[in-house]
Amino acid sequence: MEDIFRFADEMGPAKVIHIFEPSVGLRAVLVVDNVACGPSIGGVRMAPDVSTEEAFRLARSMTFKNAAVGLPHGGGKAVIYADPKMAIDKKERLIRAFACAIRDIVEYIPGPDMGTDETCMAWVKDEIDRAVGLPREVGGIPLDEIGATGFGLSHSVDVALKFCDFHLKGARIVVQGFGSVGKHAARFLTSKGAVLIGAADSRGTIYNPRGLDVFRLIELKGAGESVVDYSDGEKMDREAVIDIECDIWIPAARPDIVNEDNIDRLKTKLVAPGANIPFTAVSEKILHERGVLVIPDFIANAGGVICAAVEYHGGTQTLAFQTIEEKIRENTLQVLEEAANKKVPPRESAMALSIRRVKKAMSCRRWSIN
């Protein structure tokens, strides 16, 4: 078991729960980081190689994200050690067992994440009556289906371009991780004139400097195929996506995809993260020093959790889109203006914003964390 105390600080985590249910093969970790602003919202991630450290780092990112956009929620994250492509009946048993295990952790509200979806959240809701990102059929706003995170990211990019030397029309974009977030980010950005020239998933990368048809790629993914099954383009291995020169690079997969070993290969002007913590701290600092604008992940990709919070509080899909646009545009502008004025990396400005809000909330609580 990993030593979680090495991650601890004055902000959290409030709770770290290891779950093991051998009868269904369930092994999971739940991290409730900080609930000073309210009950935590955070996704349930499923992958064979997740870890307690990944859960903590993602939970902390959710604390910052929810505070930055002014939601009455803290941060949390759950990870399940399993292959998300398992048989659907086995996956249902696993998700339902996980839900039962967290029934009494009422300060954590689960949502979909990598490896889980709206149907998984419906199973959770059925077991413990507490989940977000639900299917429409059970009264939810299916954030992955409507592309809430990608919609917010497109607005963050639109604001960030005021600090760049190019326009969105004709801008070359590359998406690393053409899944539920990446495909919608590409859809919204290309609808405004950008050109998708590269996309990658777990099986490889497809590249065409003249442009890729986003809707054909989405159809392929919906049919269970890969971007490399796209017929008109150069097929490369999945790591090659970092080598495609572009104007906007969108990491939308796992943590630490860009690190000290491959940072020199990335040639772009603007990074808009669809995933949480896709860069190591050192690699993000290197990009800043090279003049690449990196929008902080928890600023750019907050659309999903904003949508989840609107759903949790009884709002509509229309209200969700309005709230996402308003909050993300306002926060992106505030963070990038402050960073430019103070001549500091945008992450430093974003962190200061979130920490101020969390500490203010903590000062109003009897106990500092929970």
Buried (B, 14 or more C-beta within 10 A) or exposed (E): EBEBEEBBEEBBBBBBBEBEBEEEBBBBBBBBBBBBBBBBBBBBBBBEEBBBBBBBBBBBBBBBBBBBBBBEBBBBBBBBBBEBEBEEEEBBBBBBBBBBBBEEBEBBBBBBBBBBBBBBBBBBBEBBEBBBBBBEEEEBBBBBBBBBBBBBBBBBBBBBBEBBEEEBEEBBBBBBBBBBBBBBBBBBBBEEEBBBBBBBBEEBBBBBBEBBBBEEBBEBBEEEBBBBBBEEBEBBEBBBBBBBBBBBBBBBBBBBBBBEEEBEEBEBBBBBBBBBBBBBEEBBBBBBEEEBBBBBBBBBBBBBBBBBBBBBEEBEBEBBBEBBBEBBBBBBBBBBBBBBEEEEBBBBBBBBBBBEBBBEBBEEEEEBBB
